[in-house]
Amino acid sequence: MTTTDKTAQSVRSTIENLDWSGTAHEAAISRADSERKEMLRVSDAFEALQKALSNGAAHLPELITSVRNLGHQVEDNMFSIADDYTVTDDYNYALALVIADGNKATIKQINDLKAKRAREAKEAAADLTRKATALGDEDNAVAQAINSALAELGTAAPQSSLYKGASAKDDLRAMANGKASPEQRARLRDAWTLTDDQKSALANGKPVTLAPGQMEYLKSLSHSLDDMPASEIAKLGEGHDHDSVQRGVADTMRMVSTAGIKDSSGHGGSMDNLPTRVQTLLKEDPVVKTSKDVGTLFNPETKDQFGVSHTSDFNALASILDKGSPGTASGAFVDKGMLRQSTAIAQLADKPYDELTNFRGELNSTASHMLSAASKDHVAVHDVLTGVNMDQTMDGGHFDSNANLKTMLTHEWGSNDQGVKDVLASVGSDAHNGAGFMRDEAGQSASAIAHHIAANQNDYLNIPGQNNDSIGKVNPGITQELSKTLSPYIGSMAQVGDDYTGTSGFTPFTGNKEMSAVFSVIDSNDEAAKYFNHAAFADVQDIDHMVGADPEHHTSIVGNAAHIAYAAQTGIDQTAADHDHDSAAAHAGKARLINLISDTTVGNVPGLGGTASAALDYNSDDIASSLFGVTQPSDGGPMSTEVHEDALLQRQYYEVFKSGVESGTIDPTDPKLAQWVDENGVPVPFESVTGMDHAGQNYNAFKDTLDDADVLPMSRISDNWEEGSKDDWAR
């Protein structure tokens, strides 16, 4: 029996043997039993931890020594060892052969030696791999045992007792100075760490309630930093346990400023819980106005100048947040404040050079760093993009999410565009998140971006203050990231249901004008245009394939495929016309874009539902005819940019038919279909259906055959496509 066991038993025995009775006596016995159980759990957890540490100390040193000694032996014998334990013979055979000077006996000895050492290298590699594997297995086993014991210890110890009477300030300072006791380190680690279950709850949009005393301890820790600028906070722990301290500070700031993380009384985190100087940094206008004398003695004159005096603090705070633990950031006001202030700093950089007290590069790199650090908080990104839950980041006034987004996308970032790309990527990465809450948040964010672009199309094709250049030219990398972020939502834009797209939260467009505007803006950059239109093509093909495999249930979404195709066509028209106002030049520009988009070197582009699309098997002519209703002439002449409605619909008929044959819905041995399948029952190439002339006899023959064979609901497919080709979409 351990000392803890004895103490717990002694407490109960003392109470039980006292000469008293009644309700108070029973309550005391019950409390003693409860305390005894808790103390025994702690005792067992400590015993398990001690055992794990003892096992590690007993076995690991011997295994490490064995691997190290073998390595030294191998290297001493003129072999080298790679990171993957491959052993290479370093003996200088070339020099030995030179010394042999053609002597056959010596050369044979050299070759025999080479073969022998090759076997030794192979054997040594196998021996090293075996020993290293054994070491790795033992190390993992010890680590697992220690982690398991620590986890049990964490759940066994009554948490309220951890913080009672403790000074968060003293604990943090002791750890930062390398003088923290084991008890202080354990208390800090427990306070600023969320369990996996708590992180999962946040990812599913559910509130988390901390243990009694935990939030109060964290708030005390946060406010112990009130008088320190962020640049000083970022130095805590230097020379000792800097990374652990900074990670803890980052997690503390996020936890105390997250509304969904609550104390035992149900009060959530807020901006007020952050260190005072951090609050000031995130809420007050970062731009400082000064005056500069530019006149003469006899003609005095001043000029206004503007700058950010705290770039070092913003960068320091970003560096702190960079070190935060994954899963802890979930709508923290510290992240929202960083996202909001970053665009204010970027906007300042658009002023003329002679009005700035900072270099533009300094402002851009600072703002980008802030965006990257805060982009890890996907809920904060959602709130900034949609404009919800942002009041606490303002000292009065209203947060304008549209103005904020426009600055983010149209400001000329140059080489400092990574921050915006990280923000956009955080949205796209959750498009098909298994956690419904995060998927909804991503869909709402993407919807806000897409609808904003649709409503401000001209401002993105002709950015004011940027020589009226397009976003594709001003910010090529951002435009390319934008295409990836919005591509999972092409179907959603076109009113395809969430059960098909695998996304959620996106508000569909109501007509071609909105959706084509998004295409035109993304088409302003060649690489972005290729990716986005390939994704559109993949969605159209996936719809056609679903209709062919199950026409009864999926024919209704043929019109949605038409929405996508016509938005892609109109978008290209608008981009080409905006770039080249002369009709002949616009025609050539459109042909160039179609040729570019039809290039099949984009790589894997997911279709509906985020899975690999059947469209990946197609060539450039397939893309051009399916999405734009045009075909590259076989003689290599210039491509016609006129969309042929018959050819476009013909392509859909063909894809539906091909899918029906491949899925078994359509019987390829049907005599009526003999003209359109080969001897193996495989559909003939599309060129055999069209006759390459877009509107010739084959078109009617193919359609009439499908009508006559009654293998597909041709009239419904045709009617739905025609309805989907209108500018306004009935919902």
KEKOL-435494 format. One line per 8 residues: number of its first residue (from 1); their letters; for each residue x, y, z of C-alpha. Coordinates in nm, 2 decimals. Layout:
# KEKOL-435494
NUM	A	X/Y/Z  ...;
# end
This chain:
# KEKOL-435494
1	MTTTDKTA	0.00/0.00/0.00  0.14/0.34/-0.10  0.15/0.65/0.12  -0.14/0.80/-0.07  -0.34/0.48/-0.02  -0.27/0.49/0.36  -0.36/0.86/0.39  -0.69/0.81/0.21;
9	QSVRSTIE	-0.78/0.51/0.42  -0.68/0.69/0.74  -0.91/0.99/0.66  -1.21/0.76/0.62  -1.13/0.55/0.93  -1.10/0.86/1.14  -1.44/0.99/1.04  -1.60/0.65/1.07;
17	NLDWSGTA	-1.47/0.60/1.43  -1.58/0.94/1.56  -1.86/0.92/1.81  -2.13/1.09/1.60  -2.42/0.99/1.37  -2.69/1.13/1.14  -2.69/1.31/0.81  -2.37/1.50/0.86;
25	HEAAISRA	-2.19/1.18/0.95  -2.31/1.01/0.63  -2.22/1.31/0.42  -1.87/1.31/0.56  -1.83/0.94/0.50  -1.95/0.99/0.14  -1.71/1.28/0.08  -1.42/1.08/0.23;
33	DSERKEML	-1.50/0.78/0.00  -1.51/1.02/-0.30  -1.18/1.18/-0.20  -1.03/0.83/-0.14  -1.13/0.72/-0.49  -0.97/1.03/-0.65  -0.66/0.99/-0.45  -0.63/0.62/-0.54;
41	RVSDAFEA	-0.67/0.71/-0.91  -0.39/0.97/-0.88  -0.18/0.71/-0.70  -0.24/0.45/-0.97  -0.16/0.70/-1.24  0.17/0.80/-1.07  0.26/0.43/-1.04  0.19/0.37/-1.41;
49	LQKALSNG	0.40/0.68/-1.50  0.69/0.56/-1.28  0.67/0.21/-1.44  0.68/0.36/-1.79  0.98/0.57/-1.71  1.16/0.28/-1.54  1.11/0.06/-1.85  1.24/0.33/-2.07;
57	AAHLPELI	1.55/0.38/-1.86  1.61/0.00/-1.85  1.59/-0.08/-2.22  1.64/0.23/-2.43  2.01/0.30/-2.34  2.12/-0.05/-2.43  1.94/-0.03/-2.77  2.08/0.31/-2.84;
65	TSVRNLGH	2.44/0.20/-2.76  2.40/-0.11/-2.98  2.29/0.10/-3.28  2.57/0.36/-3.22  2.84/0.10/-3.18  2.74/-0.08/-3.50  2.74/0.24/-3.69  3.09/0.33/-3.57;
73	QVEDNMFS	3.22/-0.01/-3.67  3.07/0.02/-4.02  3.20/0.37/-4.07  3.55/0.28/-3.94  3.57/0.01/-4.21  3.53/0.27/-4.49  3.15/0.25/-4.54  2.91/0.54/-4.52;
81	IADDYTVT	2.55/0.52/-4.37  2.26/0.71/-4.52  1.95/0.84/-4.32  1.75/0.54/-4.43  2.04/0.30/-4.31  2.15/0.22/-4.66  2.52/0.13/-4.64  2.76/0.24/-4.92;
89	DDYNYALA	3.11/0.11/-4.99  3.35/0.41/-4.99  3.67/0.21/-5.07  3.87/0.38/-5.35  3.86/0.10/-5.61  3.96/0.34/-5.89  4.29/0.42/-5.72  4.35/0.05/-5.64;
97	LVIADGNK	4.31/-0.04/-6.01  4.56/0.23/-6.10  4.81/0.10/-5.86  4.75/-0.26/-5.99  4.88/-0.13/-6.32  4.71/-0.41/-6.52  4.83/-0.70/-6.31  4.56/-0.96/-6.35;
105	ATIKQIND	4.60/-1.13/-6.02  4.59/-0.80/-5.83  4.28/-0.69/-6.04  4.11/-1.02/-5.95  4.18/-0.96/-5.58  4.04/-0.61/-5.61  3.72/-0.74/-5.78  3.69/-1.02/-5.51;
113	LKAKRARE	3.73/-0.76/-5.24  3.46/-0.54/-5.40  3.22/-0.83/-5.41  3.29/-0.92/-5.05  3.25/-0.56/-4.93  2.92/-0.54/-5.13  2.79/-0.84/-4.93  2.92/-0.68/-4.60;
121	AKEAAADL	2.74/-0.35/-4.69  2.42/-0.54/-4.75  2.45/-0.74/-4.43  2.54/-0.42/-4.23  2.24/-0.23/-4.37  2.01/-0.52/-4.27  2.16/-0.54/-3.92  2.13/-0.16/-3.87;
129	TRKATALG	1.77/-0.16/-4.00  1.68/-0.44/-3.76  1.84/-0.27/-3.46  1.70/0.07/-3.55  1.35/-0.08/-3.59  1.38/-0.25/-3.25  1.49/0.08/-3.10  1.20/0.27/-3.27;
137	DEDNAVAQ	0.95/0.01/-3.15  1.07/0.03/-2.79  1.08/0.41/-2.80  0.72/0.42/-2.93  0.61/0.17/-2.66  0.77/0.37/-2.39  0.63/0.70/-2.53  0.28/0.55/-2.55;
145	AINSALAE	0.30/0.42/-2.19  0.42/0.76/-2.06  0.15/0.95/-2.26  -0.12/0.71/-2.14  -0.01/0.75/-1.78  0.01/1.13/-1.81  -0.34/1.13/-1.97  -0.48/0.93/-1.68;
153	LGTAAPQS	-0.30/1.15/-1.43  -0.45/1.45/-1.60  -0.80/1.31/-1.57  -0.75/1.17/-1.22  -0.63/1.49/-1.05  -0.91/1.71/-0.92  -0.86/2.01/-1.16  -0.99/2.28/-0.93;
161	SLYKGASA	-0.72/2.19/-0.69  -0.45/2.26/-0.95  -0.53/2.63/-0.96  -0.64/2.70/-0.61  -0.41/2.96/-0.46  -0.17/2.95/-0.76  -0.03/3.26/-0.92  -0.04/3.24/-1.30;
169	KDDLRAMA	0.20/3.53/-1.32  0.46/3.35/-1.10  0.42/3.02/-1.29  0.47/3.18/-1.63  0.77/3.39/-1.52  0.93/3.08/-1.36  0.89/2.88/-1.67  1.01/3.16/-1.89;
177	NGKASPEQ	1.32/3.19/-1.67  1.38/2.81/-1.67  1.31/2.79/-1.30  0.96/2.64/-1.29  0.89/2.35/-1.06  0.73/2.03/-1.19  0.41/2.14/-1.02  0.42/2.48/-1.20;
185	RARLRDAW	0.49/2.33/-1.54  0.21/2.07/-1.50  -0.03/2.35/-1.39  0.06/2.57/-1.70  0.04/2.27/-1.94  -0.30/2.17/-1.80  -0.44/2.52/-1.81  -0.35/2.61/-2.17;
193	TLTDDQKS	-0.42/2.27/-2.32  -0.75/2.16/-2.47  -0.83/1.79/-2.48  -0.89/1.62/-2.81  -1.26/1.60/-2.72  -1.27/1.97/-2.66  -1.10/2.05/-2.99  -1.35/1.82/-3.16;
201	ALANGKPV	-1.64/2.00/-3.00  -1.51/2.34/-3.13  -1.46/2.19/-3.48  -1.83/2.09/-3.47  -1.94/2.44/-3.35  -2.02/2.33/-3.00  -1.92/2.53/-2.69  -1.65/2.40/-2.45;
209	TLAPGQME	-1.67/2.45/-2.07  -1.33/2.46/-1.89  -1.27/2.31/-1.55  -1.34/2.51/-1.24  -1.07/2.77/-1.20  -0.91/2.71/-1.54  -1.04/3.01/-1.72  -0.98/3.24/-1.42;
217	YLKSLSHS	-0.62/3.11/-1.41  -0.58/3.18/-1.79  -0.72/3.53/-1.77  -0.49/3.60/-1.48  -0.20/3.47/-1.69  -0.31/3.69/-1.99  -0.34/4.00/-1.78  -0.01/3.94/-1.62;
225	LDDMPASE	0.12/4.06/-1.96  -0.08/4.38/-1.96  0.22/4.62/-1.95  0.43/4.43/-2.21  0.42/4.51/-2.58  0.39/4.21/-2.81  0.76/4.24/-2.91  0.85/4.18/-2.54;
233	IAKLGEGH	0.60/3.90/-2.49  0.76/3.73/-2.79  1.09/3.71/-2.60  0.95/3.52/-2.30  1.14/3.20/-2.25  1.44/3.29/-2.46  1.74/3.09/-2.36  1.52/2.83/-2.18;
241	DHDSVQRG	1.20/2.68/-2.31  1.11/2.94/-2.56  0.89/2.74/-2.80  0.69/2.58/-2.52  0.63/2.92/-2.35  0.54/3.09/-2.68  0.30/2.81/-2.77  0.14/2.83/-2.43;
249	VADTMRMV	0.10/3.21/-2.46  -0.05/3.18/-2.81  -0.30/2.91/-2.69  -0.38/3.12/-2.38  -0.46/3.43/-2.60  -0.68/3.23/-2.83  -0.86/3.04/-2.55  -0.94/3.35/-2.34;
257	STAGIKDS	-1.07/3.54/-2.65  -1.29/3.27/-2.79  -1.66/3.31/-2.72  -1.72/2.94/-2.75  -1.47/2.85/-2.47  -1.65/2.92/-2.14  -1.57/2.92/-1.78  -1.76/2.70/-1.53;
265	SGHGGSMD	-2.03/2.98/-1.50  -2.10/2.98/-1.87  -1.92/3.31/-1.96  -1.73/3.29/-2.29  -1.40/3.44/-2.39  -1.37/3.79/-2.52  -1.14/4.06/-2.65  -1.13/4.21/-2.30;
273	NLPTRVQT	-0.94/3.91/-2.17  -0.64/3.98/-2.38  -0.33/4.17/-2.25  -0.42/4.54/-2.25  -0.15/4.64/-2.50  -0.25/4.36/-2.73  -0.61/4.48/-2.72  -0.49/4.83/-2.81;
281	LLKEDPVV	-0.28/4.70/-3.09  -0.58/4.51/-3.24  -0.86/4.77/-3.19  -0.71/5.11/-3.25  -0.64/5.25/-3.59  -0.28/5.13/-3.67  -0.22/5.43/-3.90  -0.06/5.73/-3.74;
289	KTSKDVGT	-0.07/6.07/-3.91  0.22/6.31/-3.87  0.32/6.64/-4.04  0.65/6.71/-4.22  0.80/7.05/-4.29  0.85/7.08/-4.67  0.85/7.47/-4.70  1.12/7.73/-4.66;
297	LFNPETKD	1.20/7.99/-4.40  1.00/8.25/-4.58  0.73/8.02/-4.72  0.66/7.76/-4.44  0.45/7.46/-4.55  0.38/7.12/-4.41  0.28/6.79/-4.57  0.08/6.51/-4.41;
305	QFGVSHTS	0.25/6.17/-4.38  0.12/5.84/-4.27  0.27/5.53/-4.12  0.24/5.24/-3.88  0.46/5.28/-3.57  0.40/4.93/-3.43  0.50/4.70/-3.72  0.74/4.52/-3.49;
313	DFNALASI	0.46/4.44/-3.24  0.23/4.32/-3.52  0.50/4.09/-3.65  0.58/3.97/-3.30  0.22/3.89/-3.23  0.20/3.70/-3.56  0.51/3.50/-3.46  0.35/3.41/-3.13;
321	LDKGSPGT	0.03/3.30/-3.29  0.23/3.10/-3.55  0.34/2.87/-3.26  -0.01/2.80/-3.14  -0.14/2.44/-3.11  -0.35/2.30/-3.39  -0.72/2.29/-3.31  -0.71/2.56/-3.04;
329	ASGAFVDK	-0.80/2.84/-3.28  -1.18/2.86/-3.33  -1.31/3.21/-3.37  -1.06/3.38/-3.14  -1.09/3.76/-3.13  -0.71/3.78/-3.13  -0.72/3.62/-3.48  -1.01/3.83/-3.60;
337	GMLRQSTA	-0.83/4.15/-3.49  -0.52/4.05/-3.68  -0.72/3.98/-4.00  -0.90/4.32/-3.97  -0.59/4.52/-3.89  -0.38/4.36/-4.17  -0.60/4.51/-4.44  -0.58/4.85/-4.28;
345	IAQLADKP	-0.20/4.83/-4.30  -0.22/4.70/-4.66  -0.45/4.98/-4.76  -0.20/5.23/-4.63  0.07/5.09/-4.86  -0.14/5.20/-5.16  -0.06/5.57/-5.08  0.21/5.76/-5.27;
353	YDELTNFR	0.57/5.70/-5.15  0.61/6.06/-5.03  0.32/6.02/-4.80  0.45/5.71/-4.62  0.68/5.69/-4.32  0.73/5.32/-4.38  0.86/5.13/-4.68  0.59/4.96/-4.88;
361	GELNSTAS	0.77/4.63/-4.85  0.77/4.66/-4.47  0.39/4.72/-4.47  0.31/4.45/-4.71  0.53/4.18/-4.54  0.38/4.28/-4.20  0.02/4.25/-4.32  0.09/3.93/-4.50;
369	HMLSAASK	0.25/3.78/-4.19  -0.05/3.88/-3.99  -0.29/3.71/-4.24  -0.09/3.39/-4.25  -0.08/3.36/-3.87  -0.45/3.43/-3.82  -0.56/3.21/-4.12  -0.51/2.90/-3.90;
377	DHVAVHDV	-0.83/3.00/-3.73  -1.08/2.91/-3.99  -1.38/3.03/-3.79  -1.21/3.38/-3.76  -1.16/3.38/-4.13  -1.53/3.30/-4.18  -1.63/3.58/-3.95  -1.41/3.83/-4.13;
385	LTGVNMDQ	-1.53/3.73/-4.47  -1.90/3.72/-4.38  -1.89/4.01/-4.14  -2.04/3.83/-3.84  -1.93/3.84/-3.48  -1.68/4.12/-3.54  -1.81/4.40/-3.31  -1.55/4.33/-3.04;
393	TMDGGHFD	-1.26/4.40/-3.28  -1.39/4.76/-3.33  -1.37/5.07/-3.11  -1.72/5.17/-3.22  -1.83/5.18/-3.58  -1.93/4.90/-3.82  -1.70/4.64/-3.97  -1.74/4.65/-4.35;
401	SNANLKTM	-1.66/4.29/-4.47  -1.69/4.38/-4.84  -1.44/4.67/-4.82  -1.21/4.45/-4.62  -1.23/4.17/-4.88  -1.18/4.41/-5.17  -0.86/4.55/-5.01  -0.74/4.19/-4.95;
409	LTHEWGSN	-0.79/4.09/-5.31  -0.71/4.40/-5.51  -0.42/4.55/-5.31  -0.09/4.50/-5.50  0.09/4.25/-5.28  0.38/4.17/-5.50  0.60/3.90/-5.35  0.41/3.93/-5.02;
417	DQGVKDVL	0.09/3.75/-5.14  0.13/3.44/-4.92  -0.10/3.58/-4.64  -0.40/3.62/-4.87  -0.33/3.29/-5.03  -0.33/3.13/-4.68  -0.67/3.29/-4.60  -0.82/3.16/-4.92;
425	ASVGSDAH	-0.67/2.82/-4.88  -0.82/2.79/-4.53  -1.17/2.82/-4.70  -1.10/2.57/-4.97  -0.95/2.31/-4.74  -1.28/2.28/-4.55  -1.50/2.25/-4.86  -1.56/1.88/-4.80;
433	NGAGFMRD	-1.47/1.87/-4.43  -1.64/1.58/-4.25  -1.73/1.81/-3.96  -2.06/1.97/-4.08  -2.00/2.29/-3.89  -1.66/2.36/-4.06  -1.80/2.26/-4.40  -2.09/2.51/-4.35;
441	EAGQSASA	-1.85/2.78/-4.24  -1.64/2.72/-4.55  -1.94/2.73/-4.78  -2.06/3.05/-4.63  -1.71/3.20/-4.67  -1.68/3.09/-5.03  -2.03/3.22/-5.10  -1.94/3.56/-4.95;
449	IAHHIAAN	-1.63/3.58/-5.18  -1.82/3.47/-5.49  -2.12/3.70/-5.45  -1.88/3.99/-5.37  -1.69/3.93/-5.69  -2.01/3.90/-5.89  -2.13/4.23/-5.75  -1.80/4.41/-5.81;
457	QNDYLNIP	-1.69/4.25/-6.14  -1.56/4.57/-6.30  -1.35/4.66/-6.00  -1.17/4.33/-6.04  -1.12/4.35/-6.42  -1.02/4.72/-6.40  -0.88/4.78/-6.05  -0.89/5.15/-5.96;
465	GQNNDSIG	-0.54/5.28/-5.88  -0.37/4.99/-6.05  -0.37/5.13/-6.40  -0.71/4.96/-6.44  -0.53/4.63/-6.47  -0.72/4.31/-6.37  -0.67/4.11/-6.06  -0.51/3.84/-6.27;
473	KVNPGITQ	-0.23/4.07/-6.37  -0.20/4.26/-6.04  -0.22/3.96/-5.81  -0.16/3.65/-6.03  -0.08/3.41/-5.73  -0.39/3.52/-5.54  -0.61/3.48/-5.85  -0.48/3.12/-5.89;
481	ELSKTLSP	-0.55/3.05/-5.53  -0.90/3.20/-5.57  -0.97/2.95/-5.85  -0.88/2.66/-5.63  -1.08/2.80/-5.34  -1.40/2.85/-5.54  -1.37/2.55/-5.77  -1.54/2.31/-5.53;
489	YIGSMAQV	-1.84/2.54/-5.53  -1.90/2.57/-5.91  -2.18/2.32/-5.88  -2.32/2.51/-5.58  -2.31/2.84/-5.78  -2.52/2.66/-6.05  -2.78/2.54/-5.80  -2.66/2.18/-5.79;
497	GDDYTGTS	-2.77/2.03/-5.46  -2.54/1.97/-5.17  -2.61/1.60/-5.19  -2.43/1.61/-5.53  -2.15/1.86/-5.45  -2.06/1.74/-5.10  -2.04/2.10/-4.99  -2.28/2.30/-4.78;
505	GFTPFTGN	-2.35/2.66/-4.67  -2.31/2.82/-5.02  -2.60/3.04/-5.14  -2.65/2.96/-5.51  -2.66/3.23/-5.78  -2.99/3.31/-5.95  -2.87/3.37/-6.30  -2.59/3.36/-6.56;
513	KEMSAVFS	-2.49/3.72/-6.50  -2.36/3.65/-6.15  -2.19/3.32/-6.23  -2.03/3.44/-6.55  -1.89/3.74/-6.36  -1.69/3.50/-6.14  -1.56/3.31/-6.44  -1.45/3.64/-6.61;
521	VIDSNDEA	-1.26/3.76/-6.31  -1.08/3.43/-6.26  -1.02/3.40/-6.64  -0.81/3.72/-6.61  -0.51/3.50/-6.52  -0.42/3.22/-6.76  -0.33/2.96/-6.49  -0.63/3.04/-6.29;
529	AKYFNHAA	-0.85/3.02/-6.60  -0.71/2.68/-6.69  -0.78/2.53/-6.34  -1.12/2.68/-6.29  -1.26/2.59/-6.63  -1.12/2.24/-6.60  -1.31/2.21/-6.28  -1.62/2.34/-6.45;
537	FADVQDID	-1.57/2.08/-6.73  -1.53/1.81/-6.47  -1.86/1.91/-6.31  -2.04/1.91/-6.64  -1.90/1.57/-6.73  -1.98/1.42/-6.39  -2.34/1.54/-6.43  -2.37/1.38/-6.78;
545	HMVGADPE	-2.22/1.06/-6.64  -2.47/1.04/-6.35  -2.76/1.10/-6.60  -2.63/0.82/-6.82  -2.59/0.58/-6.53  -2.93/0.66/-6.37  -3.14/0.88/-6.60  -3.46/0.84/-6.39;
553	HHTSIVGN	-3.31/1.01/-6.09  -3.05/1.25/-6.24  -3.20/1.39/-6.56  -3.33/1.69/-6.36  -2.98/1.83/-6.31  -2.90/1.85/-6.68  -3.01/2.21/-6.66  -2.75/2.28/-6.39;
561	AAHIAYAA	-2.48/2.15/-6.63  -2.61/2.40/-6.88  -2.58/2.68/-6.62  -2.21/2.59/-6.58  -2.13/2.57/-6.95  -2.30/2.90/-7.04  -2.14/3.08/-6.75  -1.80/2.95/-6.87;
569	QTGIDQTA	-1.87/3.07/-7.22  -2.00/3.41/-7.11  -1.71/3.46/-6.87  -1.46/3.41/-7.15  -1.65/3.65/-7.38  -1.64/3.92/-7.10  -1.27/3.87/-7.02  -1.17/3.88/-7.39;
577	ADHDHDSA	-1.39/4.19/-7.45  -1.26/4.37/-7.14  -0.90/4.31/-7.24  -0.94/4.38/-7.62  -1.21/4.63/-7.70  -1.16/4.58/-8.08  -1.39/4.30/-8.19  -1.12/4.12/-8.40;
585	AAHAGKAR	-0.87/4.13/-8.11  -1.14/4.01/-7.87  -1.22/3.72/-8.11  -0.85/3.63/-8.12  -0.82/3.67/-7.74  -1.12/3.43/-7.69  -0.97/3.17/-7.92  -0.64/3.20/-7.72;
593	LINLISDT	-0.82/3.15/-7.40  -1.02/2.85/-7.52  -0.70/2.69/-7.66  -0.53/2.76/-7.32  -0.82/2.62/-7.12  -0.84/2.31/-7.34  -0.47/2.23/-7.25  -0.48/1.90/-7.05;
601	TVGNVPGL	-0.17/1.97/-6.85  -0.36/2.11/-6.55  -0.34/1.78/-6.36  -0.60/1.63/-6.13  -0.90/1.85/-6.08  -1.17/1.71/-5.86  -1.53/1.71/-5.99  -1.86/1.70/-5.80;
609	GGTASAAL	-1.82/1.59/-5.44  -1.45/1.66/-5.44  -1.36/1.32/-5.58  -1.15/1.24/-5.89  -1.36/1.32/-6.19  -1.43/1.10/-6.50  -1.34/1.41/-6.70  -0.97/1.34/-6.63;
617	DYNSDDIA	-0.96/1.09/-6.91  -1.05/1.35/-7.18  -0.84/1.54/-7.43  -0.84/1.91/-7.53  -1.10/1.87/-7.80  -1.33/1.71/-7.56  -1.30/2.01/-7.32  -1.35/2.26/-7.60;
625	SSLFGVTQ	-1.66/2.09/-7.74  -1.82/2.00/-7.41  -1.78/2.34/-7.24  -1.77/2.59/-7.53  -1.93/2.40/-7.82  -1.63/2.45/-8.04  -1.38/2.21/-8.20  -1.02/2.26/-8.32;
633	PSDGGPMS	-1.03/2.20/-8.70  -0.85/1.89/-8.81  -0.65/2.09/-9.06  -0.49/2.29/-8.78  -0.66/2.61/-8.89  -0.78/2.88/-8.65  -1.04/2.78/-8.40  -1.39/2.92/-8.45;
641	TEVHEDAL	-1.51/3.09/-8.13  -1.88/3.08/-8.23  -2.07/2.86/-7.99  -2.28/2.61/-8.18  -2.58/2.52/-7.96  -2.65/2.20/-8.15  -2.29/2.08/-8.11  -2.29/2.17/-7.74;
649	LQRQYYEV	-2.61/1.97/-7.68  -2.48/1.70/-7.90  -2.18/1.66/-7.67  -2.41/1.62/-7.37  -2.61/1.35/-7.56  -2.29/1.17/-7.64  -2.15/1.18/-7.28  -2.49/1.06/-7.14;
657	FKSGVESG	-2.50/0.77/-7.40  -2.13/0.68/-7.33  -2.19/0.67/-6.96  -2.51/0.46/-7.00  -2.32/0.20/-7.20  -2.03/0.19/-6.96  -2.26/0.16/-6.65  -2.48/-0.11/-6.81;
665	TIDPTDPK	-2.79/0.11/-6.83  -2.78/0.09/-7.21  -2.74/-0.24/-7.39  -2.47/-0.19/-7.65  -2.59/-0.51/-7.84  -2.92/-0.34/-7.93  -2.93/-0.35/-8.31  -3.06/0.00/-8.33;
673	LAQWVDEN	-2.74/0.13/-8.17  -2.50/-0.07/-8.40  -2.38/0.25/-8.58  -2.27/0.40/-8.26  -2.07/0.12/-8.10  -1.77/-0.08/-8.22  -1.74/-0.46/-8.24  -1.65/-0.47/-7.87;
681	GVPVPFES	-1.96/-0.28/-7.76  -1.76/0.04/-7.69  -1.91/0.38/-7.80  -1.75/0.52/-8.11  -1.53/0.84/-8.07  -1.72/1.17/-8.05  -1.58/1.27/-8.39  -1.78/0.99/-8.55;
689	VTGMDHAG	-2.10/1.13/-8.40  -2.04/1.50/-8.50  -1.88/1.45/-8.84  -1.66/1.73/-8.73  -1.90/1.99/-8.88  -2.11/2.07/-8.57  -2.44/2.06/-8.75  -2.43/1.79/-9.02;
697	QNYNAFKD	-2.62/1.48/-9.09  -2.46/1.27/-8.81  -2.60/1.50/-8.55  -2.96/1.43/-8.65  -2.88/1.06/-8.71  -2.73/1.01/-8.36  -3.01/1.20/-8.18  -3.28/1.02/-8.39;
705	TLDDADVL	-3.13/0.68/-8.31  -3.13/0.74/-7.94  -3.49/0.87/-7.97  -3.60/0.56/-8.17  -3.42/0.31/-7.94  -3.58/0.48/-7.64  -3.28/0.42/-7.42  -3.26/0.78/-7.28;
713	PMSRISDN	-3.52/1.04/-7.20  -3.40/1.26/-7.49  -3.68/1.52/-7.47  -3.63/1.57/-7.10  -3.26/1.61/-7.15  -3.31/1.86/-7.43  -3.58/2.06/-7.25  -3.37/2.08/-6.93;
721	WEEGSKDD	-3.06/2.19/-7.12  -3.26/2.46/-7.30  -3.41/2.58/-6.97  -3.07/2.58/-6.81  -2.93/2.79/-7.09  -3.14/3.10/-7.00  -3.00/3.40/-6.83  -3.24/3.38/-6.54;
729	WAR	-3.26/3.05/-6.35  -3.59/2.94/-6.20  -3.53/2.80/-5.85;
# end
